[in-house]
Amino acid sequence: MLVAQGLADELALPEMQSRFVAACCQAGRVIDYRRYAGCDHLSVVAGDSPLVGELVAWTQQRFVDALAEGVCGQR
């Protein structure tokens, strides 16, 4: 699972998202957690967001490998 968090998000608070990711990691799930400074809830998925290119590459890799790397936590 890829989780992207805008650090300026006031709807899905970064602290709450970090706790969610930590709980998932503790439960043995593979989570690629990416945080983006200066992005809020909508700008993190805007066309000019650094997430967009990373998300496309991440998704293409899932079609090739099917499984994500053994990442759990923040990048």
SVG drawing of the C-alpha trace seen along z (x, -y; Angstrom):
<svg xmlns="http://www.w3.org/2000/svg" viewBox="-11 -25 24 35">
<polyline fill="none" stroke="black" stroke-width="0.4" points="0.0,0.0 1.2,-3.5 0.1,-6.2 0.8,-9.8 0.5,-12.6 0.6,-16.3 2.2,-17.8 0.0,-20.9 -3.2,-18.8 -5.8,-20.0 -8.4,-17.3 -6.3,-14.1 -3.9,-15.3 -0.3,-14.1 -0.1,-12.9 -3.2,-10.7 -1.8,-9.3 1.5,-8.5 -0.3,-6.6 -2.3,-4.6 0.9,-3.7 2.6,-2.7 -0.3,-0.4 -0.3,1.2 3.4,1.8 3.2,3.3 0.5,5.6 2.9,6.8 1.6,4.9 3.9,3.4 3.3,-0.3 5.2,-2.8 4.5,-6.1 5.5,-9.3 5.1,-12.7 5.2,-16.0 6.1,-19.3 3.9,-22.2 1.1,-20.1 -2.4,-20.0 -5.3,-17.6 -5.8,-18.5 -2.5,-19.8 -0.8,-16.5 -2.7,-15.0 -2.6,-18.1 -1.0,-17.7 2.1,-19.5 2.6,-17.5 5.8,-15.4 3.5,-12.6 2.0,-12.2 5.1,-10.9 6.0,-8.8 2.5,-7.3 2.6,-6.4 6.0,-4.8 4.9,-2.9 1.7,-1.7 3.6,-0.5 6.0,1.4 3.1,3.2 2.1,4.5 5.6,5.7 6.4,7.2 3.0,7.4 4.5,6.9 5.9,3.8 9.4,3.7 9.5,4.6 9.1,1.0 7.2,0.2 7.1,-3.4 8.2,-6.8 10.4,-7.6"/>
</svg>
